[in-house]
Amino acid sequence: MADTLVPFLKMNGLGNDFVVFDGRAKKVVLTPEQISAIGDREKGIGFDQMITVEPASSDAYAFMRIHNRDGSEVDACGNATRCIGRLLMGEAGTPSVPIQTNAGLLIAHASDTETLVSVDMGTPRLEWDQIPLAEEFADTRAIELQIGPIDAPVLHSPSVVNVGNPHAIFWVDDIEAHDLERFGPLLECHPMFPEKANISLAQVIGENEIRLKVWERGVGLTRACGTAACATGVAAARTGRTARKCTVHLPGGPLGIEWREDNDHIMMTGETAIEFEGELNLDTLTYTKTASGDAAMEPTQ
């Protein structure tokens, strides 16, 4: 019976929430159906992504595997990288830690407080075939894609960027004026995006200040998406809407984004929280809480 109980942490970065398993000593392998059941917010633990920490095959401290709630594996998750970085820096007793992902090596950095973590998300990919898109576009700052009538589109001309995942950012005057829950699934699966895409609505609200709402592929509406905030910061700088350093305000809170001019790397900074510790029964997929977390942020609903 003991072998079927697996310890886990429930964490979140600005409300973008994760179930974290440590698979370094013993592998944790779950089917897409099991992952989806655990991620169910009514019957399971509930999460946006499931994170499995595994042994690293390179110079990294550990490898971070990422699954969306629908069971699909994805390459990058910025908020999860900050959360895992917090855990691994605490474990290693170091001010920074390299984390291997399918998107490459990412470096997490500590700040003056335990909960505030920065991560170097590397360089954005900006060419049409790197994103990837189904058609060639010489300029990815605004591509030809729209929803609605040709002469009066509801959404149009998104900026597209790959920050570990494909992102399409639609610039609007008011993010609340559009039903992203309606348009998100259509745009995520649009033929323009052969690997699907994260869909964002972005509104410039002040000098170097952006409001952002995100439909995340394989997840749905989310309180925060770190790679979307990074992609938006890059797109805003490329289109002259902001400088290379800005604050992106998501429903779960703010993320500081800096697209550094010296090396083109994206630095993302924001809060993290441990909600609780628990044990998952692999036979029944039920769980029990074994310890409470910190009070840096309210748990997600």
C-alpha positions, 0 to 999 in steps of 0.5 A: 500500500505504501508504494502507491502513495506518492508525496507531492507539493501544490504550488502556484506562481501568481495563481498559475498552479501546479502539482509537483512530484519529485521523480529523482529517487523513484520515477513517477509515470502517469498516463494522460488519463491519470494526469487529467483526472488529478488535474480535475478541479472538482474531483482531483487535486486540480492544477494548470500543469503537473511538474515532475522533477527528474534527474538531469542529463546535462550540467543542470541541477535537475530536469523539469518535465511539464504536462498540461491538465489535458495530459499533453506534454509541453516544453516550457512553463515560466511560472513553474520554472520559478516555483521549481527554482525556489525549491531547488535553490532551497535544497542546494543552498545556492542563489541560482540553479540551472534547470533543464527543460525540453525548451533548453537550460533555464536559470532561476535566481533568488531575490531578497525574499524566498518567495520572489524568484527570477528566471532567465527564459533564454532568447525568444524565437521570432522567425515564422518557422521557429514559432512555428506557423503554417505560412511564411511571414517575413514580419512576425510583429503582426501577421495576417490572422483575424476573427470576425468579418473581413471589413470589421474583424473582432480580433486581428493582426497578432504578434507571434513569438515562441518562448518555449511555446508558441504564442499569439498576442492580440493587441486590444483597447480593452481586454474585458471587451472580448470573450477570450473563453469563446475565441481562445479554443478556436484560435488555439487550434487555428490551422495557422498554428500546427503545434497549437498556440497560447492565445493572449489579449494584451492592453497597454495601460500606461508607460511600460505597463500591460494588462494581459489575459491568456488562453493557454493551450491544453489548459484554458483560461489561466490566472497567469502564464509566464511564457505568455508574459515573456512573449508579450514583453518581447512583442511590445518592445518589438512593436514600440508599445513599451521599452524592453523592460515592462510590467505585465499585469495578469489576473493573478498579479504582476510579472516583471519582464526584461528583454535584455539588450546585451544578450537578448535573454528574457528575465522574468520576476514574480512571486511564488507560493507553496499551498500545501504538501500532500500524498497521492494514492496512485490506485484511487487517485485520491489525496490527503493533505499532510502539511500546510504551505506558506502564506505568500499568496492565497491558494487557487480556487 
